[in-house]
Amino acid sequence: MANQAKQLLKALSVSLLIALIFLTIASTFHYYGPAENIGFFFDKGELSVTPLWRTAFYLHVSTSMLCLVCGPLLVSNLLLKKSKRVHRILGWAYVGTLFCWAAPSGLVLAIYAMGGLAGKLGFLTIWVLWIVTTAKGVQAVRRGQIDKHIVWMIRSYALTLSALSFRVFHLLLPYLEITDEASYIGAVWLSLLTSIIHGELGAPSRLKNIGRPWLQGSNLSIPS
C-alpha cells in the first residue's frame, strides 16, 4: 500500500512538472507579439529597445525552453533503459544549448535585472551555479564517473527549473501586499532556494531509482 502511494505521488509530481513546463512555454508566446502590448517590455523602459538586451531576451527565452523540455526526457527511466544513445544526444543538446546560448544570454539579462542590486545578485547567483553544476556534470561523464554525473546534472536541471518556480513565486508574493520590487526580489531568491533544495533532495533519489546495475554498465560519454 505504501509503495502504491509512493508511485502515485511520483506520478502526480511528474504530471505537475510537465504541466508547469508547458504552461511556462505557453506564457512566453505573447513575447513574440507586438512589443507595445507586452507589459514586461514597458517596465524595462528604454532598455527593452536596445539591440543587446532585446537579442539576449529572445535568445534566452527560446533556448531555455529547450533546456526545460529536455530535462524530463533525460531523467526518464524508460529512455535510459531503451536507448542510451538517445539519452546521450539529448544530454549534449541540453549542455550545448545551455553553454552556447541560454547561459550567455542569461548573463546579459541578469546584469540588467530589475530589483536593484539584490535582484541582480540573485540572478547572477543562479547563473554561476547553473554554469558550475553543468560543467561538473560534463566533467564527470567524460571521466566515466556516472554517479557524479547524475548528481551534478540533477542539480543543473533543478536550477533550470528556477524559471518555473520564479514565475510561481512572482504570482503568489503580491498577495502578501508587499511592494512590486520586494515581490520580484523575493521571487528570485525563493526560486534559487527551491532549486537548491530540489537538487540536493532529488539527486540521491534519482541514483536509487536508476539502480546500480545500469550505472555499472553505462557509458554515456562521447569518445574523444
C-alpha positions as CSV (number, residue, x, y, z in Angstrom):
1,M,0.0,0.0,0.0
2,A,2.8,2.4,0.9
3,N,4.6,1.6,-2.3
4,Q,1.4,2.3,-4.3
5,A,1.0,5.6,-2.6
6,K,4.7,6.5,-3.4
7,Q,4.2,5.6,-7.0
8,L,1.0,7.7,-7.2
9,L,2.8,10.6,-5.6
10,K,5.6,10.3,-8.1
11,A,3.2,10.2,-11.0
12,L,1.4,13.3,-9.7
13,S,4.7,15.1,-9.2
14,V,5.9,14.3,-12.8
15,S,2.5,15.3,-14.2
16,L,2.6,18.6,-12.3
17,L,6.2,19.3,-13.6
18,I,5.2,18.6,-17.2
19,A,2.1,20.8,-16.8
20,L,4.2,23.6,-15.4
21,I,6.7,23.3,-18.2
22,F,4.1,23.6,-20.9
23,L,2.3,26.4,-19.0
24,T,5.7,28.3,-18.8
25,I,6.3,27.7,-22.5
26,A,2.8,28.9,-23.3
27,S,3.3,32.0,-21.2
28,T,6.2,33.1,-23.5
29,F,4.2,33.1,-26.7
30,H,2.9,36.6,-26.1
31,Y,6.5,37.9,-26.2
32,Y,6.5,37.3,-29.9
33,G,3.6,39.7,-30.5
34,P,3.7,43.5,-30.9
35,A,6.1,45.0,-28.4
36,E,3.7,47.7,-27.3
37,N,1.4,45.1,-25.9
38,I,4.0,43.5,-23.7
39,G,3.9,44.8,-20.2
40,F,7.3,43.4,-19.3
41,F,8.9,45.5,-22.1
42,F,7.1,48.6,-20.8
43,D,8.5,48.0,-17.3
44,K,12.0,47.8,-18.8
45,G,11.7,51.2,-20.4
46,E,14.3,52.2,-22.9
47,L,16.4,49.1,-22.2
48,S,13.8,47.0,-24.0
49,V,14.6,48.6,-27.3
50,T,18.4,48.2,-27.1
51,P,19.7,45.5,-29.6
52,L,21.8,43.8,-27.0
53,W,19.1,43.3,-24.4
54,R,16.4,42.5,-26.9
55,T,18.5,39.9,-28.6
56,A,19.6,38.4,-25.3
57,F,16.0,38.3,-24.1
58,Y,14.6,36.4,-27.1
59,L,17.6,34.1,-27.3
60,H,17.3,33.2,-23.6
61,V,13.6,32.6,-23.7
62,S,13.7,30.3,-26.7
63,T,16.8,28.3,-25.7
64,S,15.9,28.0,-22.0
65,M,12.6,26.5,-23.1
66,L,14.5,23.8,-25.0
67,C,16.5,23.0,-21.8
68,L,13.3,22.7,-19.9
69,V,11.8,20.2,-22.3
70,C,15.0,18.1,-22.4
71,G,15.0,17.6,-18.6
72,P,12.1,15.2,-18.1
73,L,13.3,13.1,-21.1
74,L,16.8,12.9,-19.7
75,V,15.7,11.6,-16.3
76,S,13.2,9.1,-17.8
77,N,13.9,5.6,-16.7
78,L,12.2,4.3,-19.8
79,L,14.5,6.2,-22.1
80,L,17.6,5.3,-20.1
81,K,16.7,1.6,-20.4
82,K,15.6,1.7,-24.0
83,S,18.1,3.9,-25.7
84,K,21.3,5.2,-24.0
85,R,22.2,6.7,-27.4
86,V,19.1,9.0,-27.4
87,H,20.0,10.0,-23.8
88,R,23.5,11.0,-24.9
89,I,22.1,13.0,-27.9
90,L,19.6,14.8,-25.7
91,G,22.2,15.3,-23.0
92,W,24.6,17.0,-25.3
93,A,21.8,19.1,-26.8
94,Y,20.9,20.3,-23.3
95,V,24.6,21.1,-22.5
96,G,25.3,22.7,-25.8
97,T,22.2,24.8,-25.8
98,L,22.9,25.9,-22.2
99,F,26.6,26.8,-22.7
100,C,26.3,28.3,-26.2
101,W,23.0,30.3,-25.9
102,A,20.9,30.1,-22.7
103,A,23.7,30.9,-20.2
104,P,25.4,33.7,-22.2
105,S,22.1,35.4,-22.9
106,G,21.0,34.8,-19.3
107,L,24.1,36.7,-18.1
108,V,23.1,39.8,-20.0
109,L,19.6,39.6,-18.6
110,A,21.0,39.1,-15.0
111,I,23.2,42.2,-15.3
112,Y,20.2,44.3,-16.3
113,A,17.7,42.6,-14.0
114,M,15.1,44.5,-12.1
115,G,15.1,44.6,-8.3
116,G,18.2,46.7,-7.8
117,L,21.4,45.0,-6.5
118,A,19.5,42.3,-4.7
119,G,17.7,41.2,-7.8
120,K,20.9,41.3,-9.9
121,L,22.8,39.3,-7.3
122,G,20.0,36.7,-7.1
123,F,20.0,36.1,-10.9
124,L,23.8,36.1,-11.1
125,T,24.0,33.5,-8.3
126,I,21.6,31.3,-10.2
127,W,23.7,31.8,-13.3
128,V,27.0,30.9,-11.7
129,L,25.5,27.8,-10.1
130,W,23.9,26.8,-13.4
131,I,27.3,27.0,-15.2
132,V,29.2,25.2,-12.4
133,T,26.8,22.3,-11.9
134,T,26.5,21.7,-15.6
135,A,30.3,21.9,-16.2
136,K,30.8,19.4,-13.3
137,G,28.3,17.1,-14.8
138,V,30.1,17.1,-18.2
139,Q,33.4,16.6,-16.5
140,A,32.1,13.7,-14.5
141,V,30.6,11.8,-17.5
142,R,33.8,12.3,-19.6
143,R,35.7,10.7,-16.7
144,G,33.2,7.8,-16.6
145,Q,32.0,8.9,-13.1
146,I,28.3,8.2,-13.8
147,D,27.2,8.6,-10.2
148,K,28.7,12.1,-10.0
149,H,27.4,12.9,-13.5
150,I,23.8,12.2,-12.4
151,V,24.1,14.2,-9.2
152,W,25.6,17.2,-10.9
153,M,23.1,17.2,-13.8
154,I,20.1,16.8,-11.4
155,R,21.4,20.0,-9.7
156,S,21.8,21.7,-13.1
157,Y,18.3,20.8,-14.1
158,A,16.9,21.9,-10.7
159,L,18.4,25.3,-11.5
160,T,16.9,25.3,-15.0
161,L,13.6,24.8,-13.2
162,S,14.1,28.1,-11.4
163,A,12.4,29.6,-14.4
164,L,9.2,27.8,-13.3
165,S,9.5,28.5,-9.6
166,F,10.3,32.2,-10.2
167,R,7.0,32.6,-12.1
168,V,5.1,30.8,-9.4
169,F,6.5,32.9,-6.6
170,H,6.2,36.1,-8.6
171,L,2.4,35.4,-9.0
172,L,1.9,34.5,-5.3
173,L,4.0,37.0,-3.4
174,P,1.9,40.1,-4.4
175,Y,-0.9,38.5,-2.3
176,L,1.2,39.3,0.8
177,E,0.6,43.0,0.0
178,I,4.3,43.9,-0.4
179,T,5.8,46.2,-2.9
180,D,6.4,45.1,-6.5
181,E,10.1,45.3,-6.1
182,A,10.1,43.3,-2.9
183,S,7.9,40.7,-4.6
184,Y,10.3,40.5,-7.5
185,I,13.4,40.1,-5.3
186,G,11.6,37.6,-3.1
187,A,10.7,35.5,-6.1
188,V,14.3,35.5,-7.4
189,W,15.8,34.3,-4.1
190,L,13.0,31.9,-3.3
191,S,13.4,30.3,-6.7
192,L,17.1,29.9,-6.1
193,L,16.4,28.3,-2.7
194,T,13.8,26.0,-4.2
195,S,16.2,24.9,-6.9
196,I,19.0,24.1,-4.4
197,I,16.6,22.1,-2.2
198,H,15.2,20.1,-5.2
199,G,18.8,19.5,-6.5
200,E,20.0,18.2,-3.1
201,L,16.9,16.0,-2.4
202,G,16.5,14.8,-6.0
203,A,20.0,13.5,-6.7
204,P,20.1,10.7,-4.1
205,S,16.6,9.6,-5.0
206,R,17.5,9.6,-8.7
207,L,20.5,7.4,-8.1
208,K,18.4,4.9,-6.1
209,N,15.7,4.8,-8.8
210,I,18.1,4.1,-11.7
211,G,19.8,1.2,-10.0
212,R,23.3,0.1,-9.6
213,P,23.4,-2.5,-12.5
214,W,22.5,0.2,-15.0
215,L,25.1,2.6,-13.7
216,Q,27.9,-0.1,-13.8
217,G,27.2,-1.0,-17.4
218,S,26.8,2.6,-18.7
219,N,29.0,4.6,-21.0
220,L,27.3,8.0,-21.6
221,S,30.3,9.9,-22.7
222,I,31.2,10.9,-26.2
223,P,34.5,9.4,-27.4
224,S,37.4,11.9,-27.7
